[in-house]
Amino acid sequence: MSNTNGGGSSPALAGAAASLSVQSRVEAGANALPASGADDTTNRKNMALLIQLRWTAVIGQIATIAFVHLGLGIALPLPQMAAVLCGLIALNLASLMWMRHRADISNRELLLALMLDVAALTAQLYLSGGATNPFTSLYLLQVTLGAVLLDARSTWSLVALACASFAGLTLFYRPLGLPRYGFEDPFTLYIAGTFIGFALDAVLLVVFVTRINRNLRERDAHLAALRQHAAEEDHIVRMGLLASGAAHELGTPLASLSVILSDWRRMPTFTSDPDLAEDLSEMESSLQRCKSIVTGILVSAGEARGEGSSATTVNAFLAELVEEWRAARSVTTLSFKNSFGADLAIASDAALKQVVFNLLDNAFEASPDWLELAAERNTEALLLRVSDNGPGFSSEMLAQLGKPYHSSKGRPGGGLGLFLVVNVVRKLGGQVMAQNRPQGGAAVTLTLPLAMLAIGGDHAE
């Protein structure tokens, strides 16, 4: 089996894929997640990290105040510092409640959160020595987080606030009252505090900047996937338009050929010669086959799912599909195994039929002597497996499954078959898996949610 388009089904499959691609764009509408939506999701994660950092700051400040006041015997204004801590706790609780009712978080709101943290740090430093407090280095933590999280203008606003706060602390602060005994060298105490502040900065920066960068990488990966998806949809739409246009152009010459063959059918030269009459019948059959393909392209490209569909069942749909494929290609080597079980009413979907036709054509091209279509039910999904005894897939093709222009046949424009299959099945809410069989050959498995195929089921990506 090879991932290139086979037989006459791929043009119609391109039309079906284009129809589903356009329909998904219309139905997705405002539910589609643009780049700004990805940014909002990332900002929510980053706001949650800031809330975690604030809890860490509350615990750290409580531990530091207790150690300095009780362990070192340095008098601190405990009521005022406790009020600041209560304000931080209230801010965190309010932030958690606020996030529950917010679908998105903007850059301005992240800036406000960081500014409030700077204000709380400034209040605590004011109450504990001002600029002489070695924990002024914690300003750098807020500035660094701002540089990672915010845009340039907001970051400079945060830098200005931090610098202004530090400058203000050199003029306005409550001096620390050191005990007369036990601190012969206050500078040693300052150095110890500076080391602790530096260690806190380093540890917190590594922990939280690493998490923030992970959020940003996830956002970038999500945006890259959206761009790839948009490019594939655009590619499918263009292919569908090309297939539809070609079908319209082919309609006139096919009609002319039909008229000519009808005239030949009445000519004595053809009616009197059995061999010529047999050839004429074969030509008419092939012409009818071409007209059916053209009609299928136009129907697939012009109909949304469900329009013009007829009610059927899973077993009837599969039986009709296999019979139609065998008859159209005069193939007797296809083995059909139906293990679906209890029947289920569904809508006959032209796009799904073209998908299976495409896989069967590819399998037949790779393995004319034997191919198999197996159907089974896996909880609430329909599994369709097309197997063959061909050369199988190369490791590169398996790694690039569903990517256009990756084919083992080396033909210009090859590799579109599985690309269209994967995208049509994805539009139907399913998945495609390709693998090489242990006994040789290849197998492609389609997993389709029955809820998407059932009558009245909504199409969703």
C-alpha positions in Angstrom: 0.0 0.0 0.0 1.3 3.4 -0.8 0.2 6.9 0.2 -0.6 8.2 -3.2 -3.9 8.7 -4.9 -5.2 5.7 -6.9 -7.9 5.1 -9.5 -10.4 7.8 -10.1 -11.5 8.3 -6.5 -8.9 10.9 -5.4 -10.4 13.9 -7.4 -13.7 13.2 -5.8 -12.0 12.7 -2.5 -10.4 16.1 -3.0 -13.8 17.6 -3.6 -15.2 15.9 -0.5 -12.3 17.1 1.6 -12.8 20.6 0.3 -16.5 20.5 1.1 -15.8 19.3 4.7 -12.9 21.8 5.1 -15.2 24.8 4.1 -18.0 23.5 6.3 -15.7 23.1 9.3 -14.6 26.7 8.9 -18.2 27.9 8.8 -19.3 25.7 11.8 -16.2 26.5 13.8 -16.6 30.2 13.4 -16.0 32.0 16.6 -15.1 28.7 18.3 -11.8 28.5 16.4 -8.9 29.4 18.5 -6.8 32.2 17.0 -3.4 33.4 18.1 -4.9 35.7 20.6 -6.8 32.8 22.1 -3.5 30.9 22.6 -2.0 33.9 24.3 -5.0 34.2 26.6 -4.6 30.5 27.6 -0.9 31.1 28.2 -1.6 34.2 30.3 -4.0 32.2 32.5 -1.2 29.7 33.2 1.3 32.5 33.9 -1.2 34.2 36.2 -1.6 31.0 38.1 2.2 30.9 38.5 2.2 34.4 39.9 -0.4 33.4 42.4 1.8 30.4 43.4 4.8 32.8 43.7 2.7 35.1 46.0 1.9 32.2 48.3 5.6 31.4 48.4 6.3 35.0 49.3 3.7 34.9 52.1 5.2 31.8 53.6 8.8 33.1 53.2 7.9 36.4 54.8 6.2 34.8 57.8 9.3 32.5 58.3 11.7 35.5 57.9 9.8 37.8 60.3 9.5 35.0 62.9 13.2 34.3 62.7 14.3 37.9 62.8 11.9 38.9 65.6 12.1 35.8 67.7 15.5 34.3 66.8 17.6 37.4 66.4 15.6 39.6 68.8 15.3 42.4 66.4 12.2 44.5 67.1 9.8 44.7 64.1 6.4 46.4 63.7 4.5 43.1 63.7 0.9 44.5 63.4 1.8 46.6 60.3 3.8 43.8 58.7 1.0 41.3 59.4 -1.4 43.7 57.8 0.7 43.6 54.6 0.7 39.8 54.7 -3.1 39.7 55.2 -3.4 42.0 52.2 -1.3 39.6 50.1 -3.5 36.7 51.2 -6.6 38.6 50.4 -5.2 39.5 47.0 -4.4 35.9 46.2 -7.9 34.7 47.3 -9.5 37.4 45.2 -7.3 36.5 42.2 -8.3 32.9 42.4 -12.0 33.8 42.5 -11.5 36.3 39.7 -9.8 33.8 37.5 -12.7 31.4 37.8 -14.9 33.9 36.0 -12.4 35.1 33.4 -12.1 33.4 30.0 -9.0 35.4 29.2 -6.3 37.4 30.9 -4.6 40.3 29.2 -1.0 41.7 29.4 -2.4 44.7 31.4 -3.7 42.4 34.1 -0.4 40.6 34.4 1.3 44.0 34.8 -1.1 45.0 37.5 -0.5 41.8 39.4 3.3 42.3 39.3 2.9 46.0 40.3 0.9 44.9 43.3 3.6 42.5 44.3 6.2 45.3 44.0 4.0 47.5 46.2 3.7 44.8 48.8 7.5 44.2 48.8 8.1 47.9 49.1 5.7 48.1 52.1 7.5 45.3 53.9 10.9 46.8 53.2 9.7 50.2 54.4 8.8 48.6 57.7 12.1 46.8 58.1 15.0 49.2 57.3 14.2 50.4 53.8 17.2 50.4 51.4 19.5 49.0 54.1 17.4 45.8 54.2 19.4 43.1 52.2 16.2 41.7 50.7 15.9 44.7 48.3 17.4 42.3 45.8 14.0 40.7 45.5 13.0 43.6 43.3 15.1 41.9 40.5 12.8 38.9 40.8 9.8 41.0 39.9 11.6 42.8 37.1 12.9 39.6 35.6 9.4 38.0 35.6 8.1 41.1 34.0 10.7 40.9 31.2 9.6 37.3 30.5 5.8 37.8 30.8 5.1 41.3 29.6 5.5 43.3 26.4 8.3 45.9 26.2 6.3 48.9 27.3 4.8 47.2 30.3 8.2 45.8 31.3 9.7 49.3 31.3 6.8 50.5 33.4 7.5 47.8 36.0 11.3 48.7 35.9 10.4 52.4 36.6 8.1 51.4 39.5 10.8 49.2 41.0 13.5 51.9 40.7 11.2 54.6 42.1 10.3 52.3 45.0 14.0 51.6 45.8 14.9 55.3 45.5 12.0 56.1 47.9 13.3 53.6 50.4 16.6 55.4 50.7 14.7 58.5 52.0 11.6 57.1 53.7 11.8 54.0 55.9 11.5 52.7 59.5 15.0 52.0 60.8 15.7 48.6 62.3 16.3 48.7 66.0 19.2 46.3 66.6 19.9 45.1 70.1 22.9 46.6 71.9 24.3 43.2 72.6 24.9 40.2 70.3 25.7 42.2 67.1 29.3 43.3 67.4 29.6 43.4 63.6 26.3 44.4 61.9 27.9 44.2 58.5 28.2 40.4 58.9 24.5 40.2 59.5 23.9 42.3 56.4 26.1 40.0 54.3 24.2 37.0 55.6 20.9 38.6 54.7 22.3 39.5 51.2 23.3 35.9 50.6 19.9 34.6 51.6 18.2 37.2 49.4 20.5 36.2 46.5 19.8 32.5 47.0 16.0 33.2 47.1 16.3 35.2 43.9 18.2 32.5 42.1 16.0 29.6 43.2 12.7 31.3 42.5 13.9 32.6 39.1 15.0 29.1 38.0 11.8 27.5 39.2 9.3 30.1 37.9 11.1 31.2 34.7 11.4 27.5 33.8 7.7 27.0 34.2 6.9 30.2 32.3 9.2 29.2 29.4 7.4 25.8 29.3 4.0 27.6 29.0 5.4 29.8 26.2 6.8 26.7 24.4 3.4 25.1 24.6 1.8 28.2 23.2 4.3 28.3 20.3 3.7 24.6 19.6 -0.1 25.2 19.6 0.2 28.2 17.3 2.5 26.2 14.9 -0.1 23.4 14.8 -2.9 25.9 14.0 -0.8 27.4 11.2 -0.1 24.0 9.8 -3.8 23.1 10.1 -4.8 26.3 8.3 -2.3 25.6 5.5 -3.6 22.1 5.0 -7.2 23.3 4.8 -6.2 25.9 2.3 -4.4 23.2 0.3 -7.5 21.0 0.4 -9.8 23.8 -0.7 -7.6 24.7 -3.6 -7.4 21.0 -4.7 -11.2 20.7 -4.4 -11.7 23.8 -6.5 -9.3 22.4 -9.1 -11.1 19.0 -9.1 -14.5 20.7 -9.4 -13.3 22.9 -12.2 -11.8 19.9 -14.1 -15.0 18.0 -13.7 -17.0 20.8 -15.2 -14.6 21.0 -18.1 -14.7 17.3 -18.7 -18.5 17.3 -18.9 -18.7 18.6 -22.5 -16.3 16.2 -24.1 -17.8 13.3 -22.3 -21.3 14.3 -23.5 -19.9 14.4 -27.1 -18.4 11.0 -26.7 -21.7 9.7 -25.4 -23.5 11.0 -28.5 -20.9 9.5 -30.9 -21.1 6.1 -29.2 -24.9 6.2 -29.4 -24.7 6.9 -33.1 -22.2 4.0 -33.6 -24.5 1.7 -31.8 -27.1 2.2 -34.6 -24.6 1.8 -37.4 -24.8 -1.6 -39.3 -21.0 -1.9 -39.3 -21.0 -2.2 -35.5 -24.2 -4.2 -35.1 -23.1 -6.8 -37.6 -19.7 -7.5 -36.1 -19.8 -9.2 -32.7 -16.3 -8.2 -31.8 -16.9 -4.5 -32.6 -20.2 -4.6 -30.7 -18.4 -6.1 -27.6 -15.7 -3.3 -27.9 -18.5 -0.7 -28.2 -20.2 -2.0 -25.1 -16.9 -1.8 -23.2 -16.4 1.7 -24.4 -19.9 2.7 -23.3 -19.2 1.1 -19.9 -16.0 3.0 -19.4 -17.6 6.2 -20.5 -20.4 5.7 -18.0 -17.7 5.1 -15.4 -16.1 8.4 -16.3 -19.4 10.3 -16.1 -20.0 8.7 -12.7 -16.6 9.9 -11.5 -17.3 13.4 -12.8 -20.7 13.5 -11.1 -19.2 12.3 -7.9 -16.6 15.1 -7.9 -19.3 17.7 -8.4 -21.5 16.2 -5.7 -18.6 15.9 -3.2 -17.3 19.4 -3.9 -20.7 21.0 -3.7 -22.6 19.2 -0.9 -22.1 19.7 2.9 -22.3 16.6 5.0 -25.9 15.4 5.3 -27.2 17.2 2.2 -28.4 14.7 -0.4 -27.4 11.8 1.9 -29.7 8.9 2.3 -30.5 7.0 5.5 -28.8 3.6 5.7 -27.1 1.4 8.2 -23.5 0.6 8.9 -23.7 -3.0 7.5 -25.7 -1.9 4.4 -23.3 1.0 3.8 -20.3 -1.2 3.9 -21.9 -3.9 1.7 -22.9 -1.4 -0.9 -19.5 0.2 -0.8 -17.7 -3.1 -1.4 -20.0 -4.1 -4.1 -19.7 -0.8 -5.9 -15.9 -0.9 -5.7 -15.7 -4.5 -7.0 -18.0 -3.8 -9.9 -16.4 -0.5 -10.9 -12.9 -2.1 -11.0 -13.8 -5.7 -11.9 -11.8 -6.9 -8.9 -12.4 -10.3 -7.3 -9.4 -10.4 -5.0 -10.9 -8.1 -2.3 -11.8 -10.0 0.9 -14.5 -8.3 3.1 -14.8 -9.2 6.7 -17.6 -7.5 8.6 -17.4 -8.0 12.4 -19.4 -4.9 13.3 -22.2 -6.8 15.0 -25.5 -5.2 15.8 -26.5 -2.8 13.0 -26.7 0.9 13.5 -28.6 3.6 11.5 -26.3 6.2 9.9 -26.3 8.7 7.1 -24.6 7.5 3.9 -21.6 9.8 3.7 -20.0 10.4 0.2 -16.8 11.7 1.8 -16.3 8.5 3.8 -17.0 6.4 0.8 -14.4 8.2 -1.2 -11.9 7.7 1.7 -12.4 4.0 1.7 -12.3 3.8 -2.1 -9.0 5.7 -2.1 -7.5 3.2 0.4 -8.7 0.2 -1.5 -7.3 1.6 -4.8 -3.9 2.1 -3.2 -4.0 -1.3 -1.7 -5.0 -2.9 -5.0 -2.2 -1.1 -6.8 0.3 -2.4 -4.3 -1.1 -5.9 -4.0 -3.4 -6.9 -6.9 -3.5 -10.6 -5.8 -5.0 -10.0 -2.3 -6.4 -7.1 -0.3 -8.8 -7.0 2.6 -11.4 -4.6 4.1 -12.2 -5.5 7.7 -14.9 -3.7 9.8 -15.4 -4.0 13.5 -16.9 -2.1 16.4 -14.8 -0.7 19.2 -17.1 0.6 21.9 -18.5 3.7 20.3 -16.3 3.8 17.2 -16.3 2.1 13.8 -13.0 0.6 12.8 -12.2 0.1 9.1 -8.9 -1.7 8.3 -7.6 -2.0 4.7 -4.8 -4.5 4.5 -2.6 -5.8 1.6 0.4 -8.0 0.8 2.4 -5.3 -0.9 5.9 -3.9 0.0 4.5 -1.9 2.9 5.4 1.6 4.2 8.9 2.9 4.6 9.8 4.3 8.0 10.0 7.8 6.5 6.5 7.5 5.1 5.1 6.3 8.5 6.8 9.3 10.2 5.3 11.7 7.6 1.8 10.1 7.6 -0.8 12.4 6.2 1.8 14.9 4.8 1.3 15.9 1.2 3.8 14.8 -1.5 5.3 11.9 0.5 5.0 8.8 -1.6 7.0 5.6 -2.3 6.1 5.7 -6.0 8.3 8.7 -6.9 5.6 10.2 -9.2 5.2 14.0 -9.5 2.4 15.1 -7.3 2.2 11.8 -5.6 1.5 11.3 -1.9 -1.9 13.2 -1.9 -4.0 10.1 -1.3 -3.3 9.6 2.4 -3.1 13.4 2.9 -6.7 13.7 1.8 -7.7 10.6 3.7 -6.2 11.9 7.0 -7.8 15.3 6.6 -11.3 14.0 5.7 -11.3 11.5 8.5 -10.1 14.3 10.9 -13.0 16.4 9.8 -15.3 13.5 10.6 -13.8 13.4 14.1 -11.8 10.2 13.5 -8.2 9.1 13.4 -6.0 7.3 10.8 -3.2 4.9 11.7 -0.9 3.2 9.3 1.5 0.3 10.0 3.3 -2.6 8.4 1.9 -6.1 9.0 4.3 -8.6 10.7 3.5 -11.1 7.9 4.3 -8.5 5.2 2.3 -5.8 3.6 0.6 -2.8 5.1 -2.6 -1.9 6.9 -4.3 1.4 7.3 -6.9 1.7 10.1 -9.7 4.3 10.3 -11.3 5.0 13.6 -14.6 6.9 13.2 -16.8 7.9 16.1 -20.3 6.4 15.5 -21.8 9.6 16.9 -20.5 11.5 14.0 -21.9 9.0 11.4 -25.3 8.5 13.0 -28.3 10.3 11.5 -28.5 13.8 12.9 -24.9 13.7 14.2 -23.1 17.0 14.1 -19.9 17.5 12.3 -17.1 18.7 14.4 -13.4 18.7 14.2 
